Amino acid sequence: MEPITQFSQLDLSKTYTYADYLTWKFDEFVELIKGKVLRPMAGLSRRHQALSINILRQVLPMVQGKSCQVYHAPFDVRLASGGANGNQQIQTVVQPDICVICDRSKLDDWGCLGAPDWIIEIVSPGNTARDTKTKFDLYEESGVREYWIVYPGQKTITAYVLEGEQYKLMGEYIEPGALPVTTLPGLALEWADIFAED
């Protein structure tokens, strides 16, 4: 079988596994949702990168000295258990913009196996449905305890917390002030620092 070196070689009607994903040799970052390939993410804009860095600057000191670890894309999060056949059974792998994992047993050399505690996605033009519906439903179903969606154009952040099996809106932040982090009690991000101009 010839190696997959371009996204165009994939059959988008087919169901793939993480074992397949690991054999692909192309530059684009793709995600698998229940075996289906999501098209490559658009190249990250300068603004997207700036927001990601602004958030990381605030999150990194929060996890210092705690059991939690913070990672940013590209970083494979496999939302399934490997089971006996390992990577051949895993059909969902995503690349969150930022994620915090407090259970270090979920971390391995390939990334995270299981739901992170907190995921932050920064919406890119044309990808709104991916973050607000596809990933929202996936993260809710997978048990991600806290999910934030950042809207760069509106300078808005919506934060959701898992209560039982469903997300509850914790807050919608549209102006300067503190954004409390449920998974890291007593800590908060500053809206003004996230959207600070470079």
N, C-alpha and C positions, 0 to 999 in steps of 0.2 A: 504494500500500500504506500502510495507516495505521500511524503510529509505535507502537512498543512502549513503553508507559508504565507497565505493571503486569506483575508476574511472571505473573499468571494468564493473560495473553495468549499466553504461550509454549506451544507444543505440545511437551510433554516426550518424545513419541515420535520427534520429528524430530532430525536431526543438524544442529548449527550450527557456524559457524566464528568466528574472532576478528573477521572483517569484520562478521558479524551482531552479535556482542557489542558492538562499538563503536557500533552504532546504537541500542542499548537505552537508554531514558531513564527508568529507575526508580531509587529510592533504595537498594534492597537490593543487597548485594554477592553476586554469584553466581560460580560457577566452572564451567568447561567441562572435562570429562574425555573425551577422544577423541570430541568432538562432542556429548556428552550433558550437559545442564544439571543441575548439582547444585542442590538447593533452596537458597534463601537461608540464609546463616548466621544463627543466632540473634544478637540484639543481645549485644554483649560485656558480660559482667558486670563489676562493679567489681573483683572479685578477678582476673579474667582480665587486665584493664587493668593492675592493680598488678603482676602477675607479669611482664607484657610490659615494663613500665617498669623493673622491677628487673633484668631480663636485659639490656635495652638499656644501662642505666647501666654494666654491666660490659663489654659487647661494644664499645661506642663507643671507649673508650680503647685497646682492643686493636688496632683497625684504624687508629688515628691514625698517620699517617706511612707507612702501607703502601699498596699498590695496591688493597687491598680496600675495598669500600663496604658499609654495612649499611643495610637498608631494612625497614620494617614495613608491615603491611596498613593501608589498602588500597594494594596495589602489584602490578601485573600481571606475573606470570611466565609467559611463553609457552614451553611445553616442546615446541618443534618448530622446524624451520628454515623460514623464510618461503618460500624457493624463488622461482620466477619470478612466481607469483601472490600472493606476500606473504601478507597477512592472510586471503585466501580459502582458503589451504591449511592454516593453523594451526587445529587443532581442540582444543587443550588450553591453558587459561589458568587459573592458580590464584592464590590470594591468601594466601601463607604469612604466619603471624603475624610471623616475623622471618626474614630471609635475608641471607646474606653472599655477595657476588659479588666475586671477585678478578680476573677477566678483564674489564676495563672495556670491551672491544670488544662485550660482550654487552648493554651498557646503551644505551638510546636514550630518546627523549622519552616513550615509552609504557610503559617499565619495563625488564624483562629478557627477552632473547630467547635461550633456552638454559638449561641447568641451572645454578643457583647452586651455589657450593661447599658451603655449609652452610645448612640450613633447620631452624628450630625451630618446632614447632607446639604450641600449648597446647590441650589437650583441653577441649572444652566439653560440658556435660551433653547427652546425646542425639546427640553427634557423634563418639563414640569410634571407631566403625567407619570413619568418614571418614579419621581421622588414622592409625589403626593398621593398616588394611587397604588402603583405596582409595588414599590418598596414599602410604603406605609402598610399595606395589607400583609406583605411578607414579614416585616419586622414584628408586627402585632402577633401574627400567627406563630412566629418563631420564639417569642418570649423576650424580645429586646425591651428592657425595663423602661428606657427613656429614649425618645426620638425627637430631635430638633430638625426643623426645616428652615433654612436661611434663604430669603428672597432678596438677592442683591439689589435689583431695580427699585423695589419698594422700601428697602432698608427695614425689613420686617423679619421677625423670627417667631415661628410657632413652635411651642414645646408641648409634647404629649408624654403622659406617664401611663404605664400599663396598670390597670386596675382589674384584677381577675384575668380575663382573657381579652379585654378590649382596651384600646387607648382612650384616655380621657384628656381633653384639652386642659393643660396646666396653665398656659398663658400665651398671649399674643403680644409681642413686644414691638412697639412702633416708635418709641422715643427714648431718650437717655434715661438710664436707671439700671438697677440691678436685675439680673436674670438668675433666679435661684436654680441650683442643680440638685434635683431630687436624689440622684444616685450618689452624690457626694454632699451629704447634709452639712448645712452651715456655710457652704461655699456658693459663690455666685459669679457670673461673668458680667462685665460692664458693656451695655449696648454701645456706648460712645466709643469704646476701645475696639469693638468688633468692626464698626463702620468708620473708623478713623481714616481720614484721607492719608495717602502715602506722602 
